[in-house]
Every structure is written in C-alpha cells, then in structure tokens.
C-alpha cells in the first residue's frame, strides 16, 4: 500500500484499507473509539492488481487508486471515493492509463487538493512521471506528462497546508520534486537532490505552513533521512527496519513534533519523535507491542479528539492491531488491541 491506510473520516470514525487477493477491503469503527465492523470488499467483483494507493482530502473523504486488468498485458487505473466510514465506497471508476493503453507501469500515488480533487501520479512507460487530476464537476482532465527520467516505484504525493499538491519521486541517483505554484495548476518540476534512496521508502507529509518534508532511507548508510527542497538531506536516526515509515505531526508536551513509526528488524513497532523540521536534534527509537509477521505494515493517525492512534496490519493474516496514546505526558501508548 502506498500512503497512509489508517484514515479519520469526517464523522470521527477511523477506517482502514487493505489489499486482499486481487481486491481491496475496508473496515471502520462502528462508533469513535468503539468496536469495529467486519472487513468488506470495495467495488464488488472488480479484480485489482498489486499497488493500492490511498489518500485523504481536507474534507475527510478517502480516495483510493489501483490498477485493474483489462485484457492481455493491458491494465488501467481505477479510482473510488469513500465519503463516510459506515457508508460503502463508490464503485471503481476508470481513470485511464498514462500511455493511453498498455501494461501496469508502476505504483500510483494520490493526493487531494483543497477543493477535494484527487491528483493521481504514476510512472509512465518511458520511465518519466505522469499525472491525471479530477475535474471540479466530475470526470478527469487529460493525462499530463510531467517529464523526468529513471522514476522508480512508489512515489510520495502530499498536500501542503496551503492546499497545493506536491510530489516526490525517487529517480536514478536521487529524488525529484514537483509542486503546484497555484491551486489547481499543473505541478511543475522543482529542484532535485542527489541521494541513494532505498526503494519503496519515500513518505511525505506537511511539516509547516510553508513546507512539506519527504522521509526516506539512505541505501548506503542505512539512515532514515529527511529532505525539504532548498535544504540538504538531514540524517535523523538509523532506520529501525527495511520498509517505509509512517509519519504524523502531533503535539507532545506542548511541542509541535513529527512522530515516525516503522516495523523494526526485531518484528516490533519502533517509534521516534522529534520537533518538527528540527531533524538535526536527532531521534531515538522506542519499540512497542508484540512481534509482527514479516509483511506487517504500520500507519499513524490522529483520532477525532486529536489523540494518536497507531495501527499494524499483516496482509497475509488480515490481523489488525491498534494502540492509542495514553492521556498523560510523554508518548506512552496503551495496550495493543486486536480488532
């Protein structure tokens, strides 16, 4: 899964999304902080290919994008919107192909602008980056070639606090950045940076009113690093494990902090927090919870009360576990609960 798969709906309930045997499933709280519904399949019998991407708009709606097969060696992208956790998502609707037609070209990324329009980014057949955006009154604008070369899997799309969409993508030898200069405008290339990015480790989030930050693991040093355009990449701490981190901004003891979580090499979830945009101060991992299967992933969110919620999910077993921050100073979590 590409993006945060634990999302807060506008009615205060949490939802989770997960791929499962050629499909996408979702689960939701029956009431805020209450018991959970059983998993349900999204979009009926539609078969999906690997690479589910998830994004949340400022209106609280969830947007999901995936590839579906449409013939021999041919696929196209499909999109659905989820308005409320206890209401089924809309059916999958076609969003096209970056090269008009062909095979799957890469894992998509999705971000939603201040007007609630999904922006879908994916590597094209030529190794560059392409995008398609929703129109204000329904349907999709034409596909756009954003250029670029040597784009790798799993780009990271993010909406800044300004409501403008940005994109980070690992390319051969570094990271490239695109951003909207005005709401609704076509994202344009910004500066890039040289870096040895471990595949599949990009994660981006808004970290101030003006800035977004991309986190990644340096494949040479094994360190978790942060980069903001206009600055140099900053090492934060040695990566706890091989996969991507989840990240969220939250207030800890009155301070604006960025919290990251990752499945560690021990199999448990490791957490580290630092003052937002002050990576030079470093961070320290603290492990929590039981040992998890090797395919387990982690996601972080804030609930309707602004309380941190951490979730782990194993696609092979379907086991979902949650832990909530205790109502006390520091970052202590309550017990992990299987749901």
C-alpha positions as CSV (number, residue, x, y, z in Angstrom):
1,X,0.0,0.0,0.0
2,X,1.2,3.5,-0.9
3,X,0.1,6.2,1.5
4,X,-1.5,6.2,4.9
5,X,-4.1,3.4,5.1
6,X,-5.5,4.4,8.6
7,X,-7.8,7.4,8.0
8,X,-10.1,9.5,10.1
9,X,-13.5,10.2,8.5
10,X,-15.4,13.4,8.8
11,X,-17.8,11.7,11.3
12,X,-15.0,11.0,13.7
13,X,-14.7,7.3,12.9
14,X,-11.5,5.6,11.8
15,X,-11.2,3.4,8.7
16,X,-8.5,1.0,7.4
17,X,-7.9,-0.2,3.9
18,X,-6.0,-3.3,2.8
19,X,-5.3,-5.3,-0.3
20,X,-6.5,-8.9,-0.3
21,X,-6.3,-11.5,-3.1
22,X,-6.9,-9.2,-6.1
23,X,-9.3,-6.9,-4.2
24,X,-9.4,-4.1,-1.7
25,X,-11.1,-4.4,1.7
26,X,-12.1,-1.8,4.2
27,X,-13.1,-1.8,7.9
28,X,-14.5,1.0,10.0
29,X,-15.3,1.8,13.6
30,X,-18.9,1.5,14.5
31,X,-18.5,4.5,16.8
32,X,-15.5,6.7,17.5
33,X,-13.0,4.6,19.6
34,X,-15.6,1.8,19.6
35,X,-15.7,-1.7,18.2
36,X,-15.0,-2.4,14.5
37,X,-17.1,-3.7,11.6
38,X,-16.0,-6.8,9.8
39,X,-14.0,-6.3,6.6
40,X,-16.0,-5.5,3.4
41,X,-14.9,-5.6,-0.2
42,X,-14.7,-2.4,-2.1
43,X,-16.3,-2.1,-5.6
44,X,-17.9,-5.5,-5.9
45,X,-16.2,-8.2,-8.0
46,X,-13.7,-5.9,-9.7
47,X,-10.3,-7.6,-9.9
48,X,-7.3,-5.5,-8.9
49,X,-3.6,-5.7,-9.4
50,X,-1.0,-5.1,-6.7
51,X,-0.3,-1.5,-5.8
52,X,-3.2,0.1,-3.8
53,X,-2.8,3.8,-3.2
54,X,-4.7,5.8,-0.6
55,X,-5.1,9.5,0.2
56,X,-7.3,11.7,2.4
57,X,-8.7,15.0,1.5
58,X,-9.2,18.0,3.8
59,X,-12.9,17.2,3.7
60,X,-12.2,13.8,5.4
61,X,-13.1,11.8,2.3
62,X,-10.8,8.9,1.4
63,X,-9.6,8.4,-2.2
64,X,-8.3,5.0,-3.4
65,X,-6.5,4.3,-6.7
66,X,-5.4,0.9,-8.1
67,X,-4.7,-0.9,-11.3
68,X,-7.1,-3.4,-12.9
69,X,-6.5,-5.8,-15.7
70,X,-8.5,-5.0,-18.9
71,X,-7.0,-7.6,-21.3
72,X,-3.9,-9.5,-22.2
73,X,-0.9,-7.4,-21.0
74,X,-3.2,-4.4,-20.6
75,X,-4.3,-2.5,-17.5
76,X,-5.7,0.8,-16.5
77,X,-6.1,2.8,-13.3
78,X,-9.4,2.9,-11.3
79,X,-10.4,5.3,-8.6
80,X,-13.1,5.4,-5.9
81,X,-14.1,7.8,-3.2
82,X,-15.2,6.9,0.3
83,X,-17.3,9.6,1.9
84,X,-18.1,8.2,5.4
85,X,-16.7,5.2,7.2
86,X,-20.0,3.3,7.6
87,X,-21.1,4.1,4.1
88,X,-19.7,1.8,1.3
89,X,-17.2,3.5,-1.1
90,X,-18.4,4.3,-4.6
91,X,-17.8,1.7,-7.3
92,X,-14.4,1.8,-9.0
93,X,-14.4,4.2,-11.9
94,X,-11.7,4.2,-14.7
95,X,-9.1,6.9,-14.7
96,X,-7.2,5.8,-17.8
97,X,-3.5,5.0,-18.5
98,X,-0.5,7.3,-18.7
99,X,0.3,6.0,-22.1
100,X,-3.4,5.7,-23.2
101,X,-3.1,1.9,-23.1
102,X,-0.6,-0.8,-22.0
103,X,0.5,-2.8,-19.1
104,X,0.9,-1.6,-15.5
105,X,3.7,1.0,-15.3
106,X,4.2,1.5,-11.6
107,X,2.6,2.0,-8.2
108,X,0.4,5.1,-8.2
109,X,0.3,7.9,-5.6
110,X,-2.7,10.1,-4.8
111,X,-3.1,13.4,-3.1
112,X,-6.3,15.5,-2.7
113,X,-6.2,19.3,-3.0
114,X,-8.1,21.9,-1.0
115,X,-11.1,21.7,-3.4
116,X,-11.4,17.9,-2.9
117,X,-10.0,16.9,-6.3
118,X,-7.8,13.8,-6.4
119,X,-4.4,14.1,-8.2
120,X,-3.0,10.7,-9.3
121,X,0.6,10.3,-10.1
122,X,2.3,7.2,-11.7
123,X,5.5,6.4,-13.6
124,X,4.8,6.1,-17.3
125,X,6.0,3.6,-19.8
126,X,9.0,5.8,-20.8
127,X,10.3,6.0,-17.2
128,X,9.1,9.5,-16.6
129,X,6.2,10.8,-14.4
130,X,2.6,11.3,-15.5
131,X,-0.5,12.6,-13.7
132,X,-4.2,12.9,-14.0
133,X,-6.5,15.1,-11.9
134,X,-10.2,15.2,-11.3
135,X,-12.3,18.0,-12.8
136,X,-14.2,20.2,-10.4
137,X,-17.6,18.9,-11.7
138,X,-16.7,15.3,-12.2
139,X,-14.7,13.3,-14.6
140,X,-10.9,13.5,-15.3
141,X,-8.7,16.1,-17.0
142,X,-6.4,14.8,-19.8
143,X,-3.3,12.9,-18.7
144,X,-0.2,15.1,-18.4
145,X,3.4,14.2,-18.8
146,X,5.5,15.8,-16.0
147,X,8.7,14.6,-17.6
148,X,11.6,13.2,-15.6
149,X,13.8,10.1,-16.2
150,X,14.5,6.9,-14.3
151,X,11.5,7.2,-12.0
152,X,11.3,4.4,-9.5
153,X,8.3,2.6,-7.9
154,X,6.1,4.2,-5.2
155,X,6.3,8.0,-5.4
156,X,5.0,10.0,-2.5
157,X,2.2,12.6,-3.0
158,X,1.3,15.1,-0.3
159,X,-1.0,18.1,0.1
160,X,0.6,21.0,1.9
161,X,-1.2,23.2,4.5
162,X,-1.7,25.7,1.6
163,X,-3.9,23.1,-0.1
164,X,-1.5,22.7,-3.0
165,X,-0.3,19.3,-4.1
166,X,3.3,18.2,-4.2
167,X,5.0,15.1,-5.4
168,X,8.3,13.4,-4.5
169,X,9.8,10.5,-6.6
170,X,12.9,8.5,-6.3
171,X,14.9,8.5,-9.6
172,X,18.2,7.1,-10.5
173,X,20.7,8.6,-8.1
174,X,18.3,10.9,-6.3
175,X,14.9,12.5,-5.6
176,X,12.9,14.8,-7.8
177,X,10.2,17.2,-6.6
178,X,7.1,18.7,-8.3
179,X,4.7,21.2,-6.8
180,X,1.7,23.3,-7.7
181,X,2.5,27.0,-7.8
182,X,-1.2,27.9,-7.7
183,X,-4.2,25.9,-6.6
184,X,-5.4,23.7,-9.5
185,X,-2.3,24.4,-11.6
186,X,-0.2,21.8,-13.2
187,X,2.6,20.7,-10.9
188,X,6.0,21.8,-12.2
189,X,9.4,20.4,-11.5
190,X,11.4,21.9,-8.7
191,X,14.9,21.2,-7.6
192,X,16.1,17.7,-7.0
193,X,18.7,16.2,-4.7
194,X,21.4,13.5,-5.0
195,X,20.6,10.6,-2.7
196,X,20.8,6.8,-2.6
197,X,17.2,6.1,-1.9
198,X,16.2,2.6,-0.7
199,X,13.4,1.5,-3.0
200,X,9.9,1.9,-1.5
201,X,10.8,4.1,1.4
202,X,9.5,7.5,0.5
203,X,7.0,9.1,2.8
204,X,5.9,12.7,2.6
205,X,4.0,15.0,5.0
206,X,3.3,18.7,5.6
207,X,5.5,19.9,8.3
208,X,4.8,23.6,8.5
209,X,2.5,26.2,6.8
210,X,5.1,26.6,4.0
211,X,6.9,23.3,3.8
212,X,6.5,19.6,3.1
213,X,9.1,17.0,4.1
214,X,10.0,13.7,2.5
215,X,11.4,10.9,4.6
216,X,13.5,8.1,3.1
217,X,16.1,5.5,4.0
218,X,19.6,6.1,2.6
219,X,20.5,2.8,1.0
220,X,24.3,3.4,1.5
221,X,24.2,4.5,5.2
222,X,21.0,2.8,6.3
223,X,19.9,6.0,8.0
224,X,16.4,7.5,8.0
225,X,16.8,10.9,6.4
226,X,14.6,13.9,5.8
227,X,14.7,16.4,2.9
228,X,13.0,19.6,2.2
229,X,13.5,21.5,-1.1
230,X,16.0,24.3,-0.6
231,X,17.9,22.3,2.1
232,X,20.3,19.4,2.2
233,X,19.1,15.9,3.3
234,X,19.4,15.5,7.0
235,X,20.1,12.2,8.7
236,X,17.7,11.6,11.7
237,X,18.4,8.1,13.0
238,X,19.4,4.7,11.8
239,X,16.4,3.0,10.2
240,X,14.7,0.6,12.5
241,X,13.8,-1.8,9.7
242,X,13.9,-2.3,5.9
243,X,10.5,-0.8,5.0
244,X,8.9,2.6,4.8
245,X,8.0,4.7,7.9
246,X,4.6,6.1,8.7
247,X,4.7,9.7,9.9
248,X,2.3,12.2,11.6
249,X,2.5,15.6,13.2
250,X,1.2,15.8,16.7
251,X,1.6,17.9,19.9
252,X,3.7,16.2,22.6
253,X,4.0,18.1,25.9
254,X,3.1,21.3,24.1
255,X,5.6,21.0,21.3
256,X,4.8,20.5,17.6
257,X,6.5,17.2,16.8
258,X,6.8,14.7,14.0
259,X,6.3,11.1,15.0
260,X,7.6,8.3,12.8
261,X,6.9,4.6,13.2
262,X,8.4,1.6,11.4
263,X,8.4,-2.2,11.7
264,X,11.8,-2.9,13.2
265,X,14.1,-5.8,12.4
266,X,13.0,-7.4,15.7
267,X,9.5,-7.5,14.3
268,X,8.0,-5.0,16.8
269,X,6.9,-1.4,16.0
270,X,9.6,1.2,16.7
271,X,8.6,4.8,17.4
272,X,10.7,8.0,17.3
273,X,9.7,11.6,17.8
274,X,11.4,14.9,17.2
275,X,10.5,18.6,17.0
276,X,9.1,19.2,13.5
277,X,11.7,20.3,11.0
278,X,14.5,20.0,13.5
279,X,16.0,16.7,12.4
280,X,19.5,17.9,13.4
281,X,18.4,17.2,17.0
282,X,18.2,13.5,16.2
283,X,15.7,10.9,17.5
284,X,15.8,7.7,19.4
285,X,13.7,4.6,18.7
286,X,11.4,3.0,21.3
287,X,9.9,-0.4,20.5
288,X,6.3,-1.3,21.4
289,X,3.9,-4.2,21.0
290,X,4.2,-7.8,20.0
291,X,6.4,-9.3,17.3
292,X,4.7,-9.0,14.0
293,X,4.8,-11.0,10.7
294,X,7.4,-10.0,8.2
295,X,4.8,-8.4,5.9
296,X,3.2,-6.3,8.6
297,X,2.9,-2.5,7.9
298,X,2.3,0.4,10.2
299,X,0.2,3.5,10.0
300,X,-0.4,6.5,12.2
301,X,-3.3,8.9,12.5
302,X,-5.0,11.3,15.0
303,X,-8.5,10.5,16.1
304,X,-11.4,12.9,16.4
305,X,-10.0,14.0,19.8
306,X,-6.6,14.6,18.4
307,X,-5.2,11.5,20.2
308,X,-2.5,9.5,18.4
309,X,-3.6,6.1,17.1
310,X,-1.1,3.5,15.8
311,X,-2.2,0.6,13.7
312,X,-0.4,-2.5,12.4
313,X,-1.7,-4.8,9.7
314,X,-0.5,-8.1,8.2
315,X,-1.9,-8.6,4.7
316,X,-1.1,-12.4,4.9
317,X,-3.1,-12.9,8.1
318,X,-5.5,-9.9,8.0
319,X,-4.7,-9.2,11.6
320,X,-5.3,-5.6,12.6
321,X,-4.0,-4.2,15.9
322,X,-4.5,-0.8,17.4
323,X,-2.9,1.2,20.2
324,X,-3.9,4.7,21.4
325,X,-1.8,7.2,23.2
326,X,-2.5,7.5,26.9
327,X,-3.9,10.6,28.4
328,X,-0.6,11.5,30.2
329,X,2.6,13.4,29.5
330,X,5.0,12.0,27.0
331,X,4.3,9.5,24.3
332,X,3.1,6.4,26.3
333,X,0.8,4.1,24.3
334,X,-1.9,1.9,25.9
335,X,-2.0,-1.8,25.2
336,X,-2.2,-3.1,21.7
337,X,-5.6,-4.5,20.9
338,X,-6.5,-7.0,18.2
339,X,-9.7,-5.9,16.3
